[in-house]
Amino acid sequence: MKFKRLEKEAVLPKQAHIGDAGFDLVYSKSVELAPLQRVQLMLGFSVEIPENYVGLVCPRSGLASKKGITVLNSPGIIDSGYRGELGVILINLSNQNVSLPPKTKIAQMVITPFSSERAQWSESLGSTDREGKGFGSTDKNIFESERKW
């Protein structure tokens, strides 16, 4: 996949291990986030995502579990036609200031195919076993057992 460097300090995204789904996204500068502060960090590069694929910017589990830092609009969507600089919106969900040193892996990007079906109105939809059962409909037994303790 092609990446275009826009800043000298930009770090080329890469997968840490063979078989990893995500490309690590590294912020080249240091940043400090106060509790509940959000910040858009520009990464200093652009990318050419293949047609009929999308880049999904996702949180890193280590930053989320250890520091309370996550990607605010998770997953962020990078369309294949976008050629501008990539940015990541982080938020500090912890109750303390968090400092991230230069060259911190702040997020990961997964490249995946997507369906390009067109939307259309219809008078009816196909039938399923689930039908209109929605939020929490499969957790009925879990919620009942939680009430007993």
Chimera marker file (.cmm) of the C-alpha trace (Angstrom):
<marker_set name="trace">
<marker id="1" x="0.000" y="0.000" z="0.000" r="1" g="1" b="0" radius="0.5"/>
<marker id="2" x="1.257" y="3.482" z="-0.843" r="1" g="1" b="0" radius="0.5"/>
<marker id="3" x="1.791" y="6.196" z="1.772" r="1" g="1" b="0" radius="0.5"/>
<marker id="4" x="2.943" y="9.734" z="0.942" r="1" g="1" b="0" radius="0.5"/>
<marker id="5" x="5.101" y="11.525" z="3.507" r="1" g="1" b="0" radius="0.5"/>
<marker id="6" x="3.900" y="15.097" z="4.111" r="1" g="1" b="0" radius="0.5"/>
<marker id="7" x="6.163" y="15.868" z="7.096" r="1" g="1" b="0" radius="0.5"/>
<marker id="8" x="9.783" y="14.842" z="7.643" r="1" g="1" b="0" radius="0.5"/>
<marker id="9" x="8.977" y="13.373" z="11.094" r="1" g="1" b="0" radius="0.5"/>
<marker id="10" x="6.107" y="11.176" z="9.848" r="1" g="1" b="0" radius="0.5"/>
<marker id="11" x="6.395" y="7.471" z="10.715" r="1" g="1" b="0" radius="0.5"/>
<marker id="12" x="5.454" y="4.899" z="8.074" r="1" g="1" b="0" radius="0.5"/>
<marker id="13" x="2.540" y="2.761" z="9.346" r="1" g="1" b="0" radius="0.5"/>
<marker id="14" x="3.352" y="-0.918" z="9.671" r="1" g="1" b="0" radius="0.5"/>
<marker id="15" x="1.993" y="-4.139" z="11.075" r="1" g="1" b="0" radius="0.5"/>
<marker id="16" x="3.963" y="-5.165" z="14.169" r="1" g="1" b="0" radius="0.5"/>
<marker id="17" x="3.705" y="-8.910" z="13.476" r="1" g="1" b="0" radius="0.5"/>
<marker id="18" x="3.059" y="-11.108" z="10.469" r="1" g="1" b="0" radius="0.5"/>
<marker id="19" x="-0.691" y="-11.669" z="10.272" r="1" g="1" b="0" radius="0.5"/>
<marker id="20" x="-1.661" y="-8.529" z="12.240" r="1" g="1" b="0" radius="0.5"/>
<marker id="21" x="-4.782" y="-6.885" z="10.839" r="1" g="1" b="0" radius="0.5"/>
<marker id="22" x="-3.911" y="-3.344" z="11.876" r="1" g="1" b="0" radius="0.5"/>
<marker id="23" x="-1.243" y="-0.925" z="10.686" r="1" g="1" b="0" radius="0.5"/>
<marker id="24" x="0.103" y="0.948" z="13.737" r="1" g="1" b="0" radius="0.5"/>
<marker id="25" x="-0.415" y="4.702" z="13.459" r="1" g="1" b="0" radius="0.5"/>
<marker id="26" x="2.348" y="6.655" z="15.201" r="1" g="1" b="0" radius="0.5"/>
<marker id="27" x="2.231" y="10.303" z="16.291" r="1" g="1" b="0" radius="0.5"/>
<marker id="28" x="5.693" y="11.802" z="15.903" r="1" g="1" b="0" radius="0.5"/>
<marker id="29" x="5.361" y="14.529" z="18.580" r="1" g="1" b="0" radius="0.5"/>
<marker id="30" x="4.558" y="14.495" z="22.287" r="1" g="1" b="0" radius="0.5"/>
<marker id="31" x="1.060" y="15.355" z="23.486" r="1" g="1" b="0" radius="0.5"/>
<marker id="32" x="-0.686" y="15.760" z="26.833" r="1" g="1" b="0" radius="0.5"/>
<marker id="33" x="-4.398" y="15.236" z="27.310" r="1" g="1" b="0" radius="0.5"/>
<marker id="34" x="-6.380" y="16.423" z="30.326" r="1" g="1" b="0" radius="0.5"/>
<marker id="35" x="-9.326" y="14.340" z="31.558" r="1" g="1" b="0" radius="0.5"/>
<marker id="36" x="-12.108" y="14.296" z="28.928" r="1" g="1" b="0" radius="0.5"/>
<marker id="37" x="-9.987" y="16.382" z="26.551" r="1" g="1" b="0" radius="0.5"/>
<marker id="38" x="-10.157" y="15.464" z="22.888" r="1" g="1" b="0" radius="0.5"/>
<marker id="39" x="-7.531" y="16.325" z="20.307" r="1" g="1" b="0" radius="0.5"/>
<marker id="40" x="-7.067" y="15.775" z="16.595" r="1" g="1" b="0" radius="0.5"/>
<marker id="41" x="-3.524" y="14.617" z="15.875" r="1" g="1" b="0" radius="0.5"/>
<marker id="42" x="-2.311" y="14.935" z="12.302" r="1" g="1" b="0" radius="0.5"/>
<marker id="43" x="0.052" y="12.131" z="11.272" r="1" g="1" b="0" radius="0.5"/>
<marker id="44" x="2.078" y="13.820" z="8.533" r="1" g="1" b="0" radius="0.5"/>
<marker id="45" x="1.196" y="11.443" z="5.702" r="1" g="1" b="0" radius="0.5"/>
<marker id="46" x="-1.567" y="10.543" z="3.274" r="1" g="1" b="0" radius="0.5"/>
<marker id="47" x="-2.506" y="7.105" z="1.932" r="1" g="1" b="0" radius="0.5"/>
<marker id="48" x="-3.824" y="5.512" z="-1.235" r="1" g="1" b="0" radius="0.5"/>
<marker id="49" x="-6.435" y="2.981" z="-0.156" r="1" g="1" b="0" radius="0.5"/>
<marker id="50" x="-7.505" y="0.651" z="-2.990" r="1" g="1" b="0" radius="0.5"/>
<marker id="51" x="-10.924" y="1.166" z="-4.582" r="1" g="1" b="0" radius="0.5"/>
<marker id="52" x="-13.714" y="-0.824" z="-2.855" r="1" g="1" b="0" radius="0.5"/>
<marker id="53" x="-11.700" y="-0.858" z="0.383" r="1" g="1" b="0" radius="0.5"/>
<marker id="54" x="-11.934" y="1.359" z="3.448" r="1" g="1" b="0" radius="0.5"/>
<marker id="55" x="-9.453" y="2.226" z="6.183" r="1" g="1" b="0" radius="0.5"/>
<marker id="56" x="-10.904" y="1.822" z="9.697" r="1" g="1" b="0" radius="0.5"/>
<marker id="57" x="-9.045" y="3.781" z="12.390" r="1" g="1" b="0" radius="0.5"/>
<marker id="58" x="-9.439" y="1.864" z="15.652" r="1" g="1" b="0" radius="0.5"/>
<marker id="59" x="-8.187" y="2.294" z="19.223" r="1" g="1" b="0" radius="0.5"/>
<marker id="60" x="-5.158" y="0.450" z="20.569" r="1" g="1" b="0" radius="0.5"/>
<marker id="61" x="-6.129" y="-1.841" z="23.420" r="1" g="1" b="0" radius="0.5"/>
<marker id="62" x="-3.022" y="-1.029" z="25.481" r="1" g="1" b="0" radius="0.5"/>
<marker id="63" x="-3.659" y="2.740" z="25.437" r="1" g="1" b="0" radius="0.5"/>
<marker id="64" x="-7.300" y="2.176" z="26.300" r="1" g="1" b="0" radius="0.5"/>
<marker id="65" x="-6.711" y="-0.256" z="29.181" r="1" g="1" b="0" radius="0.5"/>
<marker id="66" x="-3.583" y="1.336" z="30.681" r="1" g="1" b="0" radius="0.5"/>
<marker id="67" x="-4.186" y="5.053" z="30.049" r="1" g="1" b="0" radius="0.5"/>
<marker id="68" x="-7.896" y="5.495" z="29.250" r="1" g="1" b="0" radius="0.5"/>
<marker id="69" x="-7.076" y="6.902" z="25.790" r="1" g="1" b="0" radius="0.5"/>
<marker id="70" x="-9.308" y="5.888" z="22.873" r="1" g="1" b="0" radius="0.5"/>
<marker id="71" x="-10.284" y="6.979" z="19.357" r="1" g="1" b="0" radius="0.5"/>
<marker id="72" x="-13.323" y="9.229" z="19.760" r="1" g="1" b="0" radius="0.5"/>
<marker id="73" x="-15.097" y="8.445" z="16.487" r="1" g="1" b="0" radius="0.5"/>
<marker id="74" x="-14.170" y="4.787" z="16.523" r="1" g="1" b="0" radius="0.5"/>
<marker id="75" x="-13.813" y="3.483" z="14.000" r="1" g="1" b="0" radius="0.5"/>
<marker id="76" x="-12.782" y="6.493" z="11.958" r="1" g="1" b="0" radius="0.5"/>
<marker id="77" x="-13.497" y="6.005" z="8.259" r="1" g="1" b="0" radius="0.5"/>
<marker id="78" x="-10.903" y="6.682" z="5.554" r="1" g="1" b="0" radius="0.5"/>
<marker id="79" x="-12.499" y="6.389" z="2.128" r="1" g="1" b="0" radius="0.5"/>
<marker id="80" x="-10.459" y="5.181" z="-0.849" r="1" g="1" b="0" radius="0.5"/>
<marker id="81" x="-10.913" y="8.503" z="-2.641" r="1" g="1" b="0" radius="0.5"/>
<marker id="82" x="-9.430" y="10.572" z="0.215" r="1" g="1" b="0" radius="0.5"/>
<marker id="83" x="-5.871" y="11.773" z="-0.415" r="1" g="1" b="0" radius="0.5"/>
<marker id="84" x="-5.489" y="14.337" z="2.368" r="1" g="1" b="0" radius="0.5"/>
<marker id="85" x="-3.420" y="14.092" z="5.538" r="1" g="1" b="0" radius="0.5"/>
<marker id="86" x="-4.576" y="11.440" z="7.984" r="1" g="1" b="0" radius="0.5"/>
<marker id="87" x="-5.577" y="12.526" z="11.461" r="1" g="1" b="0" radius="0.5"/>
<marker id="88" x="-6.754" y="10.663" z="14.549" r="1" g="1" b="0" radius="0.5"/>
<marker id="89" x="-9.177" y="12.083" z="17.137" r="1" g="1" b="0" radius="0.5"/>
<marker id="90" x="-8.175" y="10.892" z="20.600" r="1" g="1" b="0" radius="0.5"/>
<marker id="91" x="-10.010" y="11.413" z="23.889" r="1" g="1" b="0" radius="0.5"/>
<marker id="92" x="-8.770" y="10.913" z="27.433" r="1" g="1" b="0" radius="0.5"/>
<marker id="93" x="-11.472" y="9.039" z="29.344" r="1" g="1" b="0" radius="0.5"/>
<marker id="94" x="-9.377" y="8.743" z="32.509" r="1" g="1" b="0" radius="0.5"/>
<marker id="95" x="-9.583" y="11.082" z="35.502" r="1" g="1" b="0" radius="0.5"/>
<marker id="96" x="-5.970" y="12.261" z="35.210" r="1" g="1" b="0" radius="0.5"/>
<marker id="97" x="-3.680" y="14.002" z="32.732" r="1" g="1" b="0" radius="0.5"/>
<marker id="98" x="-2.016" y="11.605" z="30.304" r="1" g="1" b="0" radius="0.5"/>
<marker id="99" x="1.274" y="12.389" z="28.558" r="1" g="1" b="0" radius="0.5"/>
<marker id="100" x="2.211" y="10.529" z="25.398" r="1" g="1" b="0" radius="0.5"/>
<marker id="101" x="5.859" y="10.777" z="24.345" r="1" g="1" b="0" radius="0.5"/>
<marker id="102" x="6.979" y="11.251" z="20.726" r="1" g="1" b="0" radius="0.5"/>
<marker id="103" x="6.636" y="8.197" z="18.477" r="1" g="1" b="0" radius="0.5"/>
<marker id="104" x="3.701" y="6.733" z="20.458" r="1" g="1" b="0" radius="0.5"/>
<marker id="105" x="1.460" y="4.251" z="18.637" r="1" g="1" b="0" radius="0.5"/>
<marker id="106" x="-1.857" y="6.087" z="19.061" r="1" g="1" b="0" radius="0.5"/>
<marker id="107" x="-4.230" y="4.010" z="16.923" r="1" g="1" b="0" radius="0.5"/>
<marker id="108" x="-4.346" y="1.302" z="14.298" r="1" g="1" b="0" radius="0.5"/>
<marker id="109" x="-5.784" y="1.236" z="10.797" r="1" g="1" b="0" radius="0.5"/>
<marker id="110" x="-7.424" y="-1.872" z="9.346" r="1" g="1" b="0" radius="0.5"/>
<marker id="111" x="-7.922" y="-2.012" z="5.574" r="1" g="1" b="0" radius="0.5"/>
<marker id="112" x="-10.993" y="-4.012" z="4.642" r="1" g="1" b="0" radius="0.5"/>
<marker id="113" x="-13.278" y="-4.466" z="1.631" r="1" g="1" b="0" radius="0.5"/>
<marker id="114" x="-16.812" y="-3.082" z="1.765" r="1" g="1" b="0" radius="0.5"/>
<marker id="115" x="-20.040" y="-3.504" z="-0.143" r="1" g="1" b="0" radius="0.5"/>
<marker id="116" x="-20.913" y="-0.712" z="-2.511" r="1" g="1" b="0" radius="0.5"/>
<marker id="117" x="-24.629" y="-1.554" z="-2.692" r="1" g="1" b="0" radius="0.5"/>
<marker id="118" x="-26.946" y="1.347" z="-3.456" r="1" g="1" b="0" radius="0.5"/>
<marker id="119" x="-29.782" y="2.250" z="-1.084" r="1" g="1" b="0" radius="0.5"/>
<marker id="120" x="-33.368" y="1.986" z="-2.287" r="1" g="1" b="0" radius="0.5"/>
<marker id="121" x="-36.814" y="2.135" z="-0.683" r="1" g="1" b="0" radius="0.5"/>
<marker id="122" x="-38.880" y="-1.053" z="-0.608" r="1" g="1" b="0" radius="0.5"/>
<marker id="123" x="-42.426" y="-1.859" z="0.497" r="1" g="1" b="0" radius="0.5"/>
<marker id="124" x="-41.238" y="-5.043" z="2.249" r="1" g="1" b="0" radius="0.5"/>
<marker id="125" x="-38.106" y="-6.745" z="3.558" r="1" g="1" b="0" radius="0.5"/>
<marker id="126" x="-37.157" y="-10.411" z="3.656" r="1" g="1" b="0" radius="0.5"/>
<marker id="127" x="-38.283" y="-12.378" z="6.723" r="1" g="1" b="0" radius="0.5"/>
<marker id="128" x="-35.827" y="-13.669" z="9.390" r="1" g="1" b="0" radius="0.5"/>
<marker id="129" x="-36.039" y="-15.540" z="12.715" r="1" g="1" b="0" radius="0.5"/>
<marker id="130" x="-34.937" y="-12.398" z="14.531" r="1" g="1" b="0" radius="0.5"/>
<marker id="131" x="-37.328" y="-9.952" z="12.822" r="1" g="1" b="0" radius="0.5"/>
<marker id="132" x="-37.488" y="-6.706" z="14.866" r="1" g="1" b="0" radius="0.5"/>
<marker id="133" x="-35.899" y="-7.950" z="18.104" r="1" g="1" b="0" radius="0.5"/>
<marker id="134" x="-33.201" y="-5.406" z="18.897" r="1" g="1" b="0" radius="0.5"/>
<marker id="135" x="-31.232" y="-3.919" z="21.768" r="1" g="1" b="0" radius="0.5"/>
<marker id="136" x="-30.592" y="-6.536" z="24.463" r="1" g="1" b="0" radius="0.5"/>
<marker id="137" x="-32.934" y="-9.114" z="22.942" r="1" g="1" b="0" radius="0.5"/>
<marker id="138" x="-30.313" y="-11.889" z="23.081" r="1" g="1" b="0" radius="0.5"/>
<marker id="139" x="-29.210" y="-11.011" z="26.646" r="1" g="1" b="0" radius="0.5"/>
<marker id="140" x="-32.506" y="-11.799" z="28.394" r="1" g="1" b="0" radius="0.5"/>
<marker id="141" x="-31.087" y="-14.635" z="30.502" r="1" g="1" b="0" radius="0.5"/>
<marker id="142" x="-27.931" y="-12.688" z="31.392" r="1" g="1" b="0" radius="0.5"/>
<marker id="143" x="-29.939" y="-9.748" z="32.738" r="1" g="1" b="0" radius="0.5"/>
<marker id="144" x="-32.257" y="-12.023" z="34.704" r="1" g="1" b="0" radius="0.5"/>
<marker id="145" x="-29.314" y="-13.813" z="36.389" r="1" g="1" b="0" radius="0.5"/>
<marker id="146" x="-27.699" y="-10.475" z="37.280" r="1" g="1" b="0" radius="0.5"/>
<marker id="147" x="-30.847" y="-9.397" z="39.155" r="1" g="1" b="0" radius="0.5"/>
<marker id="148" x="-30.740" y="-12.489" z="41.392" r="1" g="1" b="0" radius="0.5"/>
<marker id="149" x="-27.352" y="-11.810" z="42.962" r="1" g="1" b="0" radius="0.5"/>
<link id1="1" id2="2" r="1" g="1" b="0" radius="0.2"/>
<link id1="2" id2="3" r="1" g="1" b="0" radius="0.2"/>
<link id1="3" id2="4" r="1" g="1" b="0" radius="0.2"/>
<link id1="4" id2="5" r="1" g="1" b="0" radius="0.2"/>
<link id1="5" id2="6" r="1" g="1" b="0" radius="0.2"/>
<link id1="6" id2="7" r="1" g="1" b="0" radius="0.2"/>
<link id1="7" id2="8" r="1" g="1" b="0" radius="0.2"/>
<link id1="8" id2="9" r="1" g="1" b="0" radius="0.2"/>
<link id1="9" id2="10" r="1" g="1" b="0" radius="0.2"/>
<link id1="10" id2="11" r="1" g="1" b="0" radius="0.2"/>
<link id1="11" id2="12" r="1" g="1" b="0" radius="0.2"/>
<link id1="12" id2="13" r="1" g="1" b="0" radius="0.2"/>
<link id1="13" id2="14" r="1" g="1" b="0" radius="0.2"/>
<link id1="14" id2="15" r="1" g="1" b="0" radius="0.2"/>
<link id1="15" id2="16" r="1" g="1" b="0" radius="0.2"/>
<link id1="16" id2="17" r="1" g="1" b="0" radius="0.2"/>
<link id1="17" id2="18" r="1" g="1" b="0" radius="0.2"/>
<link id1="18" id2="19" r="1" g="1" b="0" radius="0.2"/>
<link id1="19" id2="20" r="1" g="1" b="0" radius="0.2"/>
<link id1="20" id2="21" r="1" g="1" b="0" radius="0.2"/>
<link id1="21" id2="22" r="1" g="1" b="0" radius="0.2"/>
<link id1="22" id2="23" r="1" g="1" b="0" radius="0.2"/>
<link id1="23" id2="24" r="1" g="1" b="0" radius="0.2"/>
<link id1="24" id2="25" r="1" g="1" b="0" radius="0.2"/>
<link id1="25" id2="26" r="1" g="1" b="0" radius="0.2"/>
<link id1="26" id2="27" r="1" g="1" b="0" radius="0.2"/>
<link id1="27" id2="28" r="1" g="1" b="0" radius="0.2"/>
<link id1="28" id2="29" r="1" g="1" b="0" radius="0.2"/>
<link id1="29" id2="30" r="1" g="1" b="0" radius="0.2"/>
<link id1="30" id2="31" r="1" g="1" b="0" radius="0.2"/>
<link id1="31" id2="32" r="1" g="1" b="0" radius="0.2"/>
<link id1="32" id2="33" r="1" g="1" b="0" radius="0.2"/>
<link id1="33" id2="34" r="1" g="1" b="0" radius="0.2"/>
<link id1="34" id2="35" r="1" g="1" b="0" radius="0.2"/>
<link id1="35" id2="36" r="1" g="1" b="0" radius="0.2"/>
<link id1="36" id2="37" r="1" g="1" b="0" radius="0.2"/>
<link id1="37" id2="38" r="1" g="1" b="0" radius="0.2"/>
<link id1="38" id2="39" r="1" g="1" b="0" radius="0.2"/>
<link id1="39" id2="40" r="1" g="1" b="0" radius="0.2"/>
<link id1="40" id2="41" r="1" g="1" b="0" radius="0.2"/>
<link id1="41" id2="42" r="1" g="1" b="0" radius="0.2"/>
<link id1="42" id2="43" r="1" g="1" b="0" radius="0.2"/>
<link id1="43" id2="44" r="1" g="1" b="0" radius="0.2"/>
<link id1="44" id2="45" r="1" g="1" b="0" radius="0.2"/>
<link id1="45" id2="46" r="1" g="1" b="0" radius="0.2"/>
<link id1="46" id2="47" r="1" g="1" b="0" radius="0.2"/>
<link id1="47" id2="48" r="1" g="1" b="0" radius="0.2"/>
<link id1="48" id2="49" r="1" g="1" b="0" radius="0.2"/>
<link id1="49" id2="50" r="1" g="1" b="0" radius="0.2"/>
<link id1="50" id2="51" r="1" g="1" b="0" radius="0.2"/>
<link id1="51" id2="52" r="1" g="1" b="0" radius="0.2"/>
<link id1="52" id2="53" r="1" g="1" b="0" radius="0.2"/>
<link id1="53" id2="54" r="1" g="1" b="0" radius="0.2"/>
<link id1="54" id2="55" r="1" g="1" b="0" radius="0.2"/>
<link id1="55" id2="56" r="1" g="1" b="0" radius="0.2"/>
<link id1="56" id2="57" r="1" g="1" b="0" radius="0.2"/>
<link id1="57" id2="58" r="1" g="1" b="0" radius="0.2"/>
<link id1="58" id2="59" r="1" g="1" b="0" radius="0.2"/>
<link id1="59" id2="60" r="1" g="1" b="0" radius="0.2"/>
<link id1="60" id2="61" r="1" g="1" b="0" radius="0.2"/>
<link id1="61" id2="62" r="1" g="1" b="0" radius="0.2"/>
<link id1="62" id2="63" r="1" g="1" b="0" radius="0.2"/>
<link id1="63" id2="64" r="1" g="1" b="0" radius="0.2"/>
<link id1="64" id2="65" r="1" g="1" b="0" radius="0.2"/>
<link id1="65" id2="66" r="1" g="1" b="0" radius="0.2"/>
<link id1="66" id2="67" r="1" g="1" b="0" radius="0.2"/>
<link id1="67" id2="68" r="1" g="1" b="0" radius="0.2"/>
<link id1="68" id2="69" r="1" g="1" b="0" radius="0.2"/>
<link id1="69" id2="70" r="1" g="1" b="0" radius="0.2"/>
<link id1="70" id2="71" r="1" g="1" b="0" radius="0.2"/>
<link id1="71" id2="72" r="1" g="1" b="0" radius="0.2"/>
<link id1="72" id2="73" r="1" g="1" b="0" radius="0.2"/>
<link id1="73" id2="74" r="1" g="1" b="0" radius="0.2"/>
<link id1="74" id2="75" r="1" g="1" b="0" radius="0.2"/>
<link id1="75" id2="76" r="1" g="1" b="0" radius="0.2"/>
<link id1="76" id2="77" r="1" g="1" b="0" radius="0.2"/>
<link id1="77" id2="78" r="1" g="1" b="0" radius="0.2"/>
<link id1="78" id2="79" r="1" g="1" b="0" radius="0.2"/>
<link id1="79" id2="80" r="1" g="1" b="0" radius="0.2"/>
<link id1="80" id2="81" r="1" g="1" b="0" radius="0.2"/>
<link id1="81" id2="82" r="1" g="1" b="0" radius="0.2"/>
<link id1="82" id2="83" r="1" g="1" b="0" radius="0.2"/>
<link id1="83" id2="84" r="1" g="1" b="0" radius="0.2"/>
<link id1="84" id2="85" r="1" g="1" b="0" radius="0.2"/>
<link id1="85" id2="86" r="1" g="1" b="0" radius="0.2"/>
<link id1="86" id2="87" r="1" g="1" b="0" radius="0.2"/>
<link id1="87" id2="88" r="1" g="1" b="0" radius="0.2"/>
<link id1="88" id2="89" r="1" g="1" b="0" radius="0.2"/>
<link id1="89" id2="90" r="1" g="1" b="0" radius="0.2"/>
<link id1="90" id2="91" r="1" g="1" b="0" radius="0.2"/>
<link id1="91" id2="92" r="1" g="1" b="0" radius="0.2"/>
<link id1="92" id2="93" r="1" g="1" b="0" radius="0.2"/>
<link id1="93" id2="94" r="1" g="1" b="0" radius="0.2"/>
<link id1="94" id2="95" r="1" g="1" b="0" radius="0.2"/>
<link id1="95" id2="96" r="1" g="1" b="0" radius="0.2"/>
<link id1="96" id2="97" r="1" g="1" b="0" radius="0.2"/>
<link id1="97" id2="98" r="1" g="1" b="0" radius="0.2"/>
<link id1="98" id2="99" r="1" g="1" b="0" radius="0.2"/>
<link id1="99" id2="100" r="1" g="1" b="0" radius="0.2"/>
<link id1="100" id2="101" r="1" g="1" b="0" radius="0.2"/>
<link id1="101" id2="102" r="1" g="1" b="0" radius="0.2"/>
<link id1="102" id2="103" r="1" g="1" b="0" radius="0.2"/>
<link id1="103" id2="104" r="1" g="1" b="0" radius="0.2"/>
<link id1="104" id2="105" r="1" g="1" b="0" radius="0.2"/>
<link id1="105" id2="106" r="1" g="1" b="0" radius="0.2"/>
<link id1="106" id2="107" r="1" g="1" b="0" radius="0.2"/>
<link id1="107" id2="108" r="1" g="1" b="0" radius="0.2"/>
<link id1="108" id2="109" r="1" g="1" b="0" radius="0.2"/>
<link id1="109" id2="110" r="1" g="1" b="0" radius="0.2"/>
<link id1="110" id2="111" r="1" g="1" b="0" radius="0.2"/>
<link id1="111" id2="112" r="1" g="1" b="0" radius="0.2"/>
<link id1="112" id2="113" r="1" g="1" b="0" radius="0.2"/>
<link id1="113" id2="114" r="1" g="1" b="0" radius="0.2"/>
<link id1="114" id2="115" r="1" g="1" b="0" radius="0.2"/>
<link id1="115" id2="116" r="1" g="1" b="0" radius="0.2"/>
<link id1="116" id2="117" r="1" g="1" b="0" radius="0.2"/>
<link id1="117" id2="118" r="1" g="1" b="0" radius="0.2"/>
<link id1="118" id2="119" r="1" g="1" b="0" radius="0.2"/>
<link id1="119" id2="120" r="1" g="1" b="0" radius="0.2"/>
<link id1="120" id2="121" r="1" g="1" b="0" radius="0.2"/>
<link id1="121" id2="122" r="1" g="1" b="0" radius="0.2"/>
<link id1="122" id2="123" r="1" g="1" b="0" radius="0.2"/>
<link id1="123" id2="124" r="1" g="1" b="0" radius="0.2"/>
<link id1="124" id2="125" r="1" g="1" b="0" radius="0.2"/>
<link id1="125" id2="126" r="1" g="1" b="0" radius="0.2"/>
<link id1="126" id2="127" r="1" g="1" b="0" radius="0.2"/>
<link id1="127" id2="128" r="1" g="1" b="0" radius="0.2"/>
<link id1="128" id2="129" r="1" g="1" b="0" radius="0.2"/>
<link id1="129" id2="130" r="1" g="1" b="0" radius="0.2"/>
<link id1="130" id2="131" r="1" g="1" b="0" radius="0.2"/>
<link id1="131" id2="132" r="1" g="1" b="0" radius="0.2"/>
<link id1="132" id2="133" r="1" g="1" b="0" radius="0.2"/>
<link id1="133" id2="134" r="1" g="1" b="0" radius="0.2"/>
<link id1="134" id2="135" r="1" g="1" b="0" radius="0.2"/>
<link id1="135" id2="136" r="1" g="1" b="0" radius="0.2"/>
<link id1="136" id2="137" r="1" g="1" b="0" radius="0.2"/>
<link id1="137" id2="138" r="1" g="1" b="0" radius="0.2"/>
<link id1="138" id2="139" r="1" g="1" b="0" radius="0.2"/>
<link id1="139" id2="140" r="1" g="1" b="0" radius="0.2"/>
<link id1="140" id2="141" r="1" g="1" b="0" radius="0.2"/>
<link id1="141" id2="142" r="1" g="1" b="0" radius="0.2"/>
<link id1="142" id2="143" r="1" g="1" b="0" radius="0.2"/>
<link id1="143" id2="144" r="1" g="1" b="0" radius="0.2"/>
<link id1="144" id2="145" r="1" g="1" b="0" radius="0.2"/>
<link id1="145" id2="146" r="1" g="1" b="0" radius="0.2"/>
<link id1="146" id2="147" r="1" g="1" b="0" radius="0.2"/>
<link id1="147" id2="148" r="1" g="1" b="0" radius="0.2"/>
<link id1="148" id2="149" r="1" g="1" b="0" radius="0.2"/>
</marker_set>
